[in-house]
Amino acid sequence: MSHEIRTPMNAIMGFSGLLVNQYNNKPKLEKYTEIINQRCTDLLNIVNDILDIAKIDSGQLSVNKESFHLEELFVELSAFFTDLQKRLGKENIHFSMHCTHDSLQNIIVADKVKLKQIFINLIHNAFKFTESGSIESGCKFDEHDNLIFYVADTGIGIPTAKQEFIFERFSQLNMGLTKNAGGNGLGLSIVKGLIELLGGKIFLDSEIDKGSTFSFSFPFRTISPEFHISEKNEELNQLDR
């Protein structure tokens, strides 16, 4: 972890020092400033990951349930990752989010913030290890009418022997295509911790050079749209008082 923190810190310090000597060179100033900003973002992500792990370990994370429409959540995620694709230069990858018709009608009561965080970690991970093909995410009902959330990609895949290992902290696969993928090896550990906190389980189905599918489910309840509207109106009334 020391190495993960020092790498962006060294870049920030180094390019900050170079700025002084490039005062009249606008192109270099812009380039160095962009590098510093990106490394600051990297460092902030590392700190946030460490804090999440610490909170999961200490039991300080609570489950905050709210009612929300699944379709609204997926619209938010689609907008976020459409922008991320451009920044990563991976517009060649077909990214999509799908839900079965029935699940789109569902207004569920669950922890929306943590569900969103789980999806962001899994989809971001898929983009890191996928160079071509597609990334699909969403939810569907299984044969037992359980709602299953999933993220599937056509990336490099994960060897069977390593499929438990990748959920361990600071674990990274030492494979040719992943050496420049970045990350600190905490993302999947956080995902597993959050899903278990919600009372669920995560599953992995993967094959080398064909891709990976992460799927998970957790207990929640559904409510009718009429009750959802009534609940929102009550919240507004409380704010007005």
C-alpha positions as CSV (number, residue, x, y, z in Angstrom):
1,M,0.0,0.0,0.0
2,S,3.0,2.3,0.7
3,H,4.0,1.9,-3.0
4,E,0.4,2.7,-4.2
5,I,0.4,6.0,-2.2
6,R,3.9,7.0,-3.0
7,T,3.5,6.6,-6.8
8,P,0.9,9.4,-7.3
9,M,2.6,11.5,-4.6
10,N,5.9,11.4,-6.4
11,A,4.3,12.5,-9.6
12,I,2.4,15.3,-7.9
13,M,5.6,16.6,-6.2
14,G,7.8,16.1,-9.3
15,F,5.5,17.9,-11.8
16,S,4.7,20.7,-9.3
17,G,8.4,21.4,-9.2
18,L,8.6,21.5,-13.0
19,L,5.8,24.1,-13.2
20,V,8.1,26.8,-11.8
21,N,10.4,26.5,-14.8
22,Q,7.6,26.5,-17.4
23,Y,5.9,29.7,-16.4
24,N,5.9,31.1,-19.9
25,N,5.2,27.8,-21.7
26,K,1.5,27.4,-21.7
27,P,1.3,24.0,-23.5
28,K,3.6,22.4,-20.9
29,L,1.8,24.2,-18.1
30,E,-1.5,22.7,-19.2
31,K,0.1,19.2,-19.7
32,Y,1.8,19.2,-16.3
33,T,-1.3,20.5,-14.6
34,E,-3.4,17.8,-16.2
35,I,-1.0,15.1,-14.9
36,I,-1.1,16.6,-11.4
37,N,-4.9,16.7,-11.3
38,Q,-5.1,13.1,-12.5
39,R,-2.6,11.9,-9.9
40,C,-4.5,13.8,-7.2
41,T,-7.6,11.9,-8.3
42,D,-5.7,8.6,-8.2
43,L,-4.5,9.4,-4.6
44,L,-8.0,10.4,-3.5
45,N,-9.4,7.1,-4.9
46,I,-6.8,5.1,-3.0
47,V,-7.6,7.0,0.3
48,N,-11.3,6.4,-0.3
49,D,-10.7,2.7,-0.9
50,I,-8.7,2.4,2.3
51,L,-11.4,4.2,4.3
52,D,-14.1,1.9,2.9
53,I,-12.1,-1.2,3.8
54,A,-11.5,0.2,7.3
55,K,-15.2,0.9,7.8
56,I,-16.2,-2.6,6.6
57,D,-13.7,-4.2,9.0
58,S,-14.8,-2.1,11.9
59,G,-18.5,-2.5,11.3
60,Q,-19.0,1.3,11.0
61,L,-20.8,1.0,7.6
62,S,-24.6,1.0,8.1
63,V,-27.3,0.0,5.6
64,N,-29.4,2.9,4.7
65,K,-32.5,1.7,2.9
66,E,-34.6,3.9,0.6
67,S,-37.2,3.3,-2.1
68,F,-36.0,4.0,-5.7
69,H,-36.7,3.0,-9.2
70,L,-34.2,0.6,-10.8
71,E,-34.5,2.3,-14.2
72,E,-33.4,5.6,-12.7
73,L,-30.3,4.0,-11.2
74,F,-29.3,2.5,-14.5
75,V,-29.8,5.8,-16.3
76,E,-27.4,7.4,-13.9
77,L,-24.9,4.7,-14.3
78,S,-25.2,4.8,-18.1
79,A,-24.5,8.5,-18.2
80,F,-21.5,8.1,-15.9
81,F,-19.8,5.4,-17.9
82,T,-20.6,6.9,-21.3
83,D,-18.4,9.8,-20.2
84,L,-15.8,7.5,-18.7
85,Q,-15.5,5.6,-22.0
86,K,-14.5,8.8,-23.7
87,R,-11.9,9.7,-21.1
88,L,-10.5,6.2,-21.3
89,G,-10.3,6.2,-25.1
90,K,-12.4,3.0,-25.2
91,E,-15.3,4.1,-27.4
92,N,-14.8,1.0,-29.5
93,I,-16.3,-1.1,-26.7
94,H,-20.0,-1.6,-26.8
95,F,-21.4,-0.7,-23.4
96,S,-25.0,-1.3,-22.5
97,M,-27.3,-1.8,-19.5
98,H,-30.3,-4.1,-19.6
99,C,-33.1,-5.1,-17.4
100,T,-35.9,-7.5,-18.0
101,H,-39.2,-5.8,-18.5
102,D,-40.6,-7.0,-15.2
103,S,-37.6,-5.8,-13.2
104,L,-37.9,-2.3,-14.8
105,Q,-41.3,-2.0,-13.2
106,N,-39.9,-2.6,-9.8
107,I,-39.5,0.1,-7.2
108,I,-37.3,-1.5,-4.6
109,V,-36.3,-0.7,-1.1
110,A,-32.6,-1.2,-0.6
111,D,-29.4,0.8,-0.1
112,K,-29.1,2.7,-3.4
113,V,-25.8,4.3,-2.6
114,K,-24.1,1.0,-1.9
115,L,-25.7,-0.7,-4.9
116,K,-24.4,2.1,-7.1
117,Q,-21.0,1.8,-5.6
118,I,-20.9,-1.9,-6.3
119,F,-21.9,-1.4,-9.9
120,I,-19.3,1.4,-10.4
121,N,-16.5,-0.8,-9.1
122,L,-17.5,-3.8,-11.2
123,I,-18.1,-1.9,-14.4
124,H,-14.9,0.2,-14.0
125,N,-13.0,-3.0,-13.5
126,A,-14.5,-4.4,-16.7
127,F,-13.3,-1.4,-18.6
128,K,-9.8,-1.8,-17.3
129,F,-9.5,-5.4,-18.5
130,T,-11.5,-5.2,-21.8
131,E,-9.8,-3.9,-24.9
132,S,-12.5,-4.8,-27.5
133,G,-16.0,-6.4,-27.7
134,S,-18.6,-5.5,-25.2
135,I,-19.5,-4.8,-21.5
136,E,-23.1,-5.5,-20.5
137,S,-24.6,-4.8,-17.1
138,G,-28.1,-4.9,-15.6
139,C,-30.5,-7.2,-13.8
140,K,-32.7,-10.2,-14.6
141,F,-34.8,-12.8,-12.9
142,D,-33.4,-16.3,-12.5
143,E,-35.4,-19.5,-12.6
144,H,-36.4,-19.1,-8.9
145,D,-37.6,-15.5,-9.5
146,N,-34.7,-14.0,-7.7
147,L,-33.5,-10.6,-9.1
148,I,-29.9,-11.0,-10.2
149,F,-27.6,-8.1,-10.8
150,Y,-24.7,-8.7,-13.2
151,V,-21.7,-7.2,-15.1
152,A,-20.4,-9.2,-18.1
153,D,-17.5,-8.4,-20.3
154,T,-15.5,-9.9,-23.2
155,G,-12.2,-9.1,-21.6
156,I,-9.1,-11.2,-20.8
157,G,-10.8,-13.5,-18.4
158,I,-9.6,-14.9,-15.1
159,P,-8.0,-18.3,-14.6
160,T,-10.1,-20.7,-12.5
161,A,-7.2,-21.1,-9.9
162,K,-7.2,-17.3,-9.4
163,Q,-11.0,-16.7,-9.1
164,E,-11.0,-16.7,-5.3
165,F,-7.7,-14.9,-5.1
166,I,-8.9,-11.7,-6.9
167,F,-11.4,-11.0,-4.0
168,E,-8.5,-10.7,-1.5
169,R,-7.1,-7.3,-0.6
170,F,-4.3,-5.8,-2.7
171,S,-4.5,-8.8,-5.1
172,Q,-3.8,-8.2,-8.8
173,L,-3.4,-10.7,-11.5
174,N,0.1,-10.7,-13.0
175,M,-1.0,-11.2,-16.6
176,G,0.5,-9.5,-19.7
177,L,-2.6,-7.4,-20.6
178,T,-3.2,-6.3,-17.1
179,K,0.3,-4.9,-16.2
180,N,-0.7,-1.3,-17.1
181,A,-4.4,-1.5,-16.0
182,G,-3.7,0.3,-12.8
183,G,-5.7,-0.1,-9.6
184,N,-4.6,-1.0,-6.1
185,G,-6.2,-4.4,-5.7
186,L,-9.0,-3.2,-3.3
187,G,-12.0,-2.8,-5.7
188,L,-13.3,-6.4,-5.7
189,S,-12.6,-6.8,-2.0
190,I,-14.8,-3.7,-1.4
191,V,-17.5,-5.0,-3.7
192,K,-17.5,-8.4,-1.8
193,G,-17.6,-6.6,1.5
194,L,-20.5,-4.3,0.5
195,I,-22.6,-7.2,-0.9
196,E,-22.0,-9.3,2.2
197,L,-23.0,-6.2,4.3
198,L,-26.3,-6.1,2.4
199,G,-26.8,-9.8,3.2
200,G,-26.0,-11.1,-0.3
201,K,-23.3,-13.1,-2.2
202,I,-21.3,-12.5,-5.3
203,F,-20.5,-15.1,-8.0
204,L,-17.9,-15.2,-10.8
205,D,-18.0,-17.1,-14.1
206,S,-14.9,-16.5,-16.2
207,E,-12.9,-18.0,-19.0
208,I,-9.5,-17.0,-20.3
209,D,-9.7,-14.8,-23.5
210,K,-13.5,-15.0,-23.5
211,G,-14.5,-12.7,-20.6
212,S,-16.0,-12.6,-17.1
213,T,-19.4,-12.3,-15.6
214,F,-19.8,-11.1,-12.0
215,S,-23.3,-11.6,-10.6
216,F,-24.8,-10.9,-7.2
217,S,-28.1,-10.7,-5.3
218,F,-29.2,-9.6,-1.9
219,P,-32.4,-9.4,0.1
220,F,-34.7,-6.4,-0.7
221,R,-38.4,-5.7,-1.0
222,T,-40.5,-4.1,-3.7
223,I,-43.3,-1.6,-3.3
224,S,-46.0,-0.3,-5.5
225,P,-45.5,3.0,-7.5
226,E,-48.4,4.5,-5.6
227,F,-46.8,3.9,-2.3
228,H,-43.5,5.3,-3.6
229,I,-45.1,8.5,-4.7
230,S,-46.9,8.8,-1.3
231,E,-43.6,8.2,0.5
232,K,-41.9,11.0,-1.5
233,N,-44.7,13.4,-0.8
234,E,-44.4,12.7,2.9
235,E,-40.7,13.5,2.7
236,L,-41.4,16.8,1.1
237,N,-44.0,17.6,3.7
238,Q,-41.5,16.9,6.4
239,L,-39.0,19.4,4.8
240,D,-41.7,22.1,4.6
241,R,-42.4,21.9,8.3
